[in-house]
Amino acid sequence: MHRDVEILVVGLGAMGSAALYHLARQGAAPVGIDQYAIGHAQGSSHGHSRAFRVFYNDPVYITLVKAALPLWQELETLSGEQLLIPNGMLAFAKPENERLDQNIRIMQDTKTSHEVLTAEEVAARFPALRLPGNTVACYTPDSGFLNPSRCVRTHVSQAERFGATVHSGATVHHIDLSKEHPEVETSTGSYCCRRLIVAPGPWASQLLKDLSLPLQVTRQQKFYFQPQEVTALYQPDRLPVYADYDRAYYGFPYYGPGIKVADDGHGPVTSPETVDRTLDLDVQNALAQWIKTIMPEVNPSFIEGATCMYTLTPDHDFLIGDHPLNPNILVGVGFSGHGFKFSTIVGKILAELATDGKTDYPIDKFRLNRFG
Ligand SMILES: Cc1cc2nc3c(=O)[nH]c(=O)nc-3n(C[C@H](O)[C@H](O)[C@H](O)COP(=O)(O)OP(=O)(O)OC[C@H]3O[C@@H](n4cnc5c(N)ncnc54)[C@H](O)[C@@H]3O)c2cc1C
């Protein structure tokens, strides 16, 4: 079957589902396709929690995360779903951690709400956490966490409500860039479109091979633990998102199956076709040990874990903009393990680029040709 469409979105994970929603909100009646069912667990956007962190060292990301907040709230109002749990975030490290200190300075420069706390103040405010005496901690009250599977499903269902058409189970095999209006061949037929948005997450190197993007896919794992006693102290209203800047470990309060913790350090290089989804016991044990050191009363037992993929660029900044070989194709890839919080604003930016050819949001640093 062949279809002519105005705007086609390929990939309905975090970024594509958001683009579809914003296009539909503008009345553009987009069509979205994905190889899997909406909300699947094969890519980068499944599970119960993704940090919504305003604690960045770059004003561009702070501008974008602040712009994302009202969009998430608007989506919550429209759908009646809770997507964002606004419980703040606590980043901490030993004294003189360069990254932590730099982020604190940028919080001051950008007038982003934050409080620098001692270990004692942390224990008084968040009694589950017992950090070493010399810890430097910074609490950002405007942070929190998003429920990623629910966000993706909600973007898609609200997009449909505003006139989008969704085809799941359609795998794109080839994009013909040579025509002014790109042609897309899929397992269920072909499409000719005036504008095409491509947001294939970890599959980007395959689908955009003409661009030879310097992307690296890594295998990441997250683990859920059950405290021996589930008390009020582990709930989101008493425990923020917490991140150890000396070790790159981070965690969440009790939400979904338990307390989720993960290592933000990059796992082994892989690909969506070959990724090993068996859980790594060494990482699991290291994380269990870490929780015991910062929450001595938790006595955690392992419940479950899952594998996910980061798609890294060399500078860990995103790739967003026109396809250098065809300006009717817009690309959003390389979200480098920290893209979820921005997904609704990235979707809006991609929608604006597709319909207006420009955006006022600061995306210059994300241009596709910056690696030569
Ligand atoms: C363990 C882990 C923890 C993370 N923690 C955080 C966090 O705390 N905060 C944060 O902000 N970010 C976090 N991230 C990063 C964030 O989740 C990702 O940046 C984001 O989800 C990437 O979304 P995406 O749309 O690019 O990719 P995906 O969500 O994977 O979407 C890509 C979609 O394209 C589809 N697709 C691909 N190829 C084709 C094809 N040929 N035909 C049809 N469809 C196709 C796929 O099926 C998929 O649905 C984390 C990531 C992981 C893995």
Ligand as a Chemical Component Dictionary entry (heavy atoms), coordinates in Angstrom:
data_LIG
# 
_chem_comp.id                   LIG 
_chem_comp.type                 NON-POLYMER 
_chem_comp.pdbx_formal_charge   0 
_chem_comp.three_letter_code    LIG 
# 
loop_
_chem_comp_atom.comp_id 
_chem_comp_atom.atom_id 
_chem_comp_atom.alt_atom_id 
_chem_comp_atom.type_symbol 
_chem_comp_atom.charge 
_chem_comp_atom.model_Cartn_x 
_chem_comp_atom.model_Cartn_y 
_chem_comp_atom.model_Cartn_z 
_chem_comp_atom.pdbx_ordinal 
LIG C1  C1  C 0 18.565 3.248  32.033 1  
LIG C2  C2  C 0 18.299 4.633  31.498 2  
LIG C3  C3  C 0 18.094 5.663  32.395 3  
LIG C4  C4  C 0 17.848 6.957  31.932 4  
LIG N1  N1  N 0 17.630 7.943  32.840 5  
LIG C5  C5  C 0 17.291 9.176  32.424 6  
LIG C6  C6  C 0 16.928 10.160 33.364 7  
LIG O1  O1  O 0 16.924 9.904  34.580 8  
LIG N2  N2  N 0 16.537 11.386 32.907 9  
LIG C7  C7  C 0 16.517 11.682 31.572 10 
LIG O2  O2  O 0 16.174 12.819 31.220 11 
LIG N3  N3  N 0 16.867 10.753 30.638 12 
LIG C8  C8  C 0 17.242 9.519  31.039 13 
LIG N4  N4  N 0 17.567 8.551  30.123 14 
LIG C9  C9  C 0 17.649 8.896  28.704 15 
LIG C10 C10 C 0 16.304 8.931  28.021 16 
LIG O3  O3  O 0 15.490 7.869  28.487 17 
LIG C11 C11 C 0 16.531 8.873  26.504 18 
LIG O4  O4  O 0 17.365 9.978  26.139 19 
LIG C12 C12 C 0 15.255 8.950  25.733 20 
LIG O5  O5  O 0 14.317 8.044  26.243 21 
LIG C13 C13 C 0 15.541 8.650  24.255 22 
LIG O6  O6  O 0 14.320 8.675  23.537 23 
LIG P1  P1  P 0 14.281 8.407  21.962 24 
LIG O7  O7  O 0 12.938 8.833  21.499 25 
LIG O8  O8  O 0 15.488 9.025  21.314 26 
LIG O9  O9  O 0 14.484 6.828  21.797 27 
LIG P2  P2  P 0 13.395 5.660  21.992 28 
LIG O10 O10 O 0 12.478 6.012  23.076 29 
LIG O11 O11 O 0 14.141 4.381  22.050 30 
LIG O12 O12 O 0 12.524 5.727  20.670 31 
LIG C14 C14 C 0 12.954 5.331  19.399 32 
LIG C15 C15 C 0 11.767 4.699  18.703 33 
LIG O13 O13 O 0 12.042 4.550  17.324 34 
LIG C16 C16 C 0 11.518 3.319  16.896 35 
LIG N5  N5  N 0 12.244 2.904  15.702 36 
LIG C17 C17 C 0 13.584 2.794  15.584 37 
LIG N6  N6  N 0 13.905 2.341  14.361 38 
LIG C18 C18 C 0 12.742 2.178  13.690 39 
LIG C19 C19 C 0 12.428 1.726  12.376 40 
LIG N7  N7  N 0 13.372 1.341  11.509 41 
LIG N8  N8  N 0 11.131 1.662  12.014 42 
LIG C20 C20 C 0 10.128 2.026  12.877 43 
LIG N9  N9  N 0 10.390 2.459  14.146 44 
LIG C21 C21 C 0 11.672 2.536  14.535 45 
LIG C22 C22 C 0 11.757 2.402  18.088 46 
LIG O14 O14 O 0 10.951 1.251  18.051 47 
LIG C23 C23 C 0 11.460 3.321  19.247 48 
LIG O15 O15 O 0 10.114 3.236  19.657 49 
LIG C24 C24 C 0 17.819 7.232  30.543 50 
LIG C25 C25 C 0 18.014 6.193  29.627 51 
LIG C26 C26 C 0 18.234 4.903  30.100 52 
LIG C27 C27 C 0 18.453 3.823  29.096 53 
# 
loop_
_chem_comp_bond.comp_id 
_chem_comp_bond.atom_id_1 
_chem_comp_bond.atom_id_2 
_chem_comp_bond.value_order 
_chem_comp_bond.pdbx_ordinal 
LIG C1  C2  SING 1  
LIG C2  C3  SING 2  
LIG C2  C26 DOUB 3  
LIG C3  C4  DOUB 4  
LIG C4  N1  SING 5  
LIG C4  C24 SING 6  
LIG N1  C5  DOUB 7  
LIG C5  C6  SING 8  
LIG C5  C8  SING 9  
LIG C6  O1  DOUB 10 
LIG C6  N2  SING 11 
LIG N2  C7  SING 12 
LIG C7  O2  DOUB 13 
LIG C7  N3  SING 14 
LIG N3  C8  DOUB 15 
LIG C8  N4  SING 16 
LIG N4  C9  SING 17 
LIG N4  C24 SING 18 
LIG C9  C10 SING 19 
LIG C10 O3  SING 20 
LIG C10 C11 SING 21 
LIG C11 O4  SING 22 
LIG C11 C12 SING 23 
LIG C12 O5  SING 24 
LIG C12 C13 SING 25 
LIG C13 O6  SING 26 
LIG O6  P1  SING 27 
LIG P1  O7  DOUB 28 
LIG P1  O8  SING 29 
LIG P1  O9  SING 30 
LIG O9  P2  SING 31 
LIG P2  O10 DOUB 32 
LIG P2  O11 SING 33 
LIG P2  O12 SING 34 
LIG O12 C14 SING 35 
LIG C14 C15 SING 36 
LIG C15 O13 SING 37 
LIG C15 C23 SING 38 
LIG O13 C16 SING 39 
LIG C16 N5  SING 40 
LIG C16 C22 SING 41 
LIG N5  C17 SING 42 
LIG N5  C21 SING 43 
LIG C17 N6  DOUB 44 
LIG N6  C18 SING 45 
LIG C18 C19 SING 46 
LIG C18 C21 DOUB 47 
LIG C19 N7  SING 48 
LIG C19 N8  DOUB 49 
LIG N8  C20 SING 50 
LIG C20 N9  DOUB 51 
LIG N9  C21 SING 52 
LIG C22 O14 SING 53 
LIG C22 C23 SING 54 
LIG C23 O15 SING 55 
LIG C24 C25 DOUB 56 
LIG C25 C26 SING 57 
LIG C26 C27 SING 58 
# 
